[in-house]
């Protein structure tokens, strides 16, 4: 996410409409991974979008 220089707060991560605050991924990417993670194991899901199994676990609901 882009960083911006806020005169009040200093350098902060910009709020963007396509991601939830504090999340590392976009809403669409999380939605794409969340359902398979709920029905399969992390290693299987990690191979689908070509992400590490640990990343798939971070997205899991």
C-alpha positions in Angstrom: 0.0 0.0 0.0 1.2 3.5 -0.7 2.6 5.6 2.1 1.6 9.3 2.4 3.0 12.1 4.4 0.2 13.4 6.7 0.9 16.8 8.2 -0.7 15.8 11.4 0.4 12.1 11.8 3.7 11.9 9.8 4.2 9.2 7.3 1.4 6.7 7.3 0.0 4.0 5.0 -2.7 5.4 2.8 -6.3 4.2 3.1 -7.5 2.6 -0.1 -11.0 1.5 -1.0 -9.9 -2.0 -2.2 -8.4 -3.2 1.1 -9.5 -3.4 4.7 -7.5 -1.4 7.3 -4.6 -3.5 8.6 -4.8 -6.2 6.0 -1.9 -7.2 3.8 -4.0 -8.1 0.9 -6.8 -6.7 -1.3 -10.4 -7.6 -0.6 -10.7 -9.4 -3.9 -7.5 -11.5 -3.3 -8.7 -12.5 0.1 -12.1 -13.5 -1.2 -10.5 -15.5 -3.9 -8.4 -17.4 -1.3 -10.9 -17.5 1.6 -13.3 -20.1 0.3 -10.8 -22.7 -0.8 -9.0 -22.3 2.6 -12.2 -23.1 4.4 -12.7 -26.4 2.5 -9.1 -27.5 1.9 -5.8 -27.5 3.7 -3.3 -24.6 3.5 -0.8 -26.4 1.3 -3.4 -27.3 -1.3 -4.7 -23.7 -1.4 -1.2 -22.2 -1.5 -0.6 -24.0 -4.8 -3.8 -22.6 -6.4 -2.9 -18.9 -6.4 0.8 -19.6 -6.2 1.3 -18.3 -2.7 3.1 -19.8 0.3 1.0 -22.0 2.6 1.7 -19.6 5.4 0.2 -16.8 3.4 -2.9 -18.9 2.8 -3.1 -19.5 6.5 -3.0 -15.7 7.2 -5.9 -15.2 4.9 -8.0 -18.1 6.4 -11.1 -16.9 8.3 
